[in-house]
Amino acid sequence: MLMPKKVKFRKQQRGRMTGKAWRGSTLSFGEFGLKSLECGWVTNRQIETARNGMTRFIQRGGQVWIPGLPD
């Protein structure tokens, strides 16, 4: 599973999600990408499941980049 190696503080307050995200919607690597249509938190299990599905679909035909870590 994806986890940060070290965190400075034990627990982080989650806060609210308000407004629209205007940044981070462009691709940094590759030609195709997944884009979220709603706001929400993504868990490490969801990232791992999406990665497994993508690698099975491409069948050694490309690379998969996951830029963010669950925190």
Residue, then its C-alpha position, 0 to 999 in steps of 0.5 A: m500500500l502507498m504510505p508516506k515514510k514519515v509524518k511530522f504530526r500524528k493526526q491531521q484534521r480533515g477540514r472542508m472541501t469547498g470550491k472548485a480546483w482550478r490547478g492540477s488538472t493538466l497532465s504532467f506525464g504521458e498522454f492519458g489520465l484519470k480525472s475526478l468529477e467530484c470532490g472527495w478523499v481518495t484512499n490508498r486502497q482506491i489508488e492501488t485498485a485503480r493502478n491494478g486495473m490500469t496495469r492489467f488493461i495496458q498489458r506491459g504496453g506502457q507505464v503508470w505514474i501515481p503523482g500523489l500519496p494518501d496522507 
